């Protein structure tokens, strides 16, 4: 699998053109997506911001899962991994990470 373009990503509004760009790097010059605007719509801008936040969201979710697992391992005497893996929110988080990374589900 090819790795995604590292963040930070940001939304760049090109004045005079009906396009929102999502760019990587400090100045956003490495374009990773462009969103064509057929009309000005708040949802289009919200979608662009969500796309731009994706690398940060993925990193935060992975770190949160790691921290949760480490915390459970330190306080539980039975098998905390079994309980952790059974939690719906943990399954949802792992599925989102899998989808983002295009990994085969286990």
C-alpha positions in Angstrom: 0.0 0.0 0.0 1.2 3.5 -0.8 1.4 5.8 2.2 -0.7 9.0 2.2 0.8 12.4 1.8 1.8 13.5 5.3 0.0 16.4 6.9 -0.6 19.1 7.7 -3.3 19.5 5.1 -5.2 22.7 4.7 -8.0 24.1 2.5 -6.8 26.7 0.0 -9.5 28.8 -1.7 -8.4 29.9 -5.1 -10.0 33.3 -5.7 -12.0 33.7 -8.9 -12.1 30.0 -9.6 -14.8 27.7 -8.4 -12.4 25.3 -6.8 -11.4 24.5 -3.2 -8.0 22.8 -3.0 -6.7 20.6 -0.2 -3.0 21.0 0.0 -0.3 19.5 2.0 2.7 21.2 3.6 3.0 24.5 5.5 1.8 26.5 2.5 -0.6 24.0 1.0 1.3 24.0 -2.3 1.3 20.2 -2.6 -2.2 19.6 -3.8 -3.8 16.4 -2.6 -7.4 17.0 -3.7 -9.5 19.6 -5.5 -13.2 20.1 -5.0 -15.1 21.6 -7.9 -17.8 24.1 -6.8 -20.9 24.0 -8.9 -22.4 26.6 -6.5 -21.3 28.0 -3.2 -22.5 25.6 -0.5 -21.5 25.4 3.1 -21.4 21.6 2.9 -18.8 21.7 0.2 -16.5 23.8 2.4 -17.2 21.5 5.4 -16.3 18.5 3.3 -13.0 20.1 2.2 -12.2 20.9 5.9 -12.9 17.3 6.8 -10.7 16.0 4.0 -7.9 18.4 5.2 -8.2 17.1 8.8 -8.0 13.4 7.8 -4.3 12.9 8.5 -4.6 14.4 11.9 -7.8 12.5 12.7 -6.1 9.2 11.7 -3.0 9.9 13.8 -5.2 10.9 16.8 -7.4 7.8 16.5 -4.4 5.4 16.3 -2.8 7.1 19.3 -6.1 6.9 21.3 -6.4 3.2 20.6 -2.8 2.6 21.7 -3.2 4.6 24.9 -6.5 2.8 25.7 -4.9 -0.6 25.3 -1.9 0.3 27.4 -4.1 1.7 30.2 -6.2 -1.5 30.2 -3.1 -3.7 30.2 -1.7 -1.9 33.3 -4.9 -2.1 35.4 -6.5 -5.4 34.4 -5.6 -8.8 35.8 -7.7 -10.9 33.4 -7.2 -10.6 29.6 -8.0 -6.9 28.9 -7.5 -7.4 25.1 -10.6 -9.6 25.0 -12.7 -7.0 26.7 -11.2 -4.2 24.6 -11.7 -5.9 21.3 -15.4 -6.6 22.2 -16.3 -2.9 22.7 -18.4 -1.5 19.8 -16.6 1.8 19.8 -13.2 0.0 19.5 -14.5 -2.1 16.6 -15.8 1.1 15.0 -12.4 2.9 15.4 -10.4 -0.1 14.1 -12.8 -0.3 11.1 -12.3 3.4 10.4 -8.5 3.0 10.5 -8.7 -0.1 8.2 -10.8 1.9 5.7 -8.5 4.8 5.8 -5.4 2.7 5.2 -7.2 0.3 2.8 -6.0 -2.7 4.9 -7.6 -6.1 4.7 -9.8 -6.6 7.7 -8.7 -9.3 10.1 
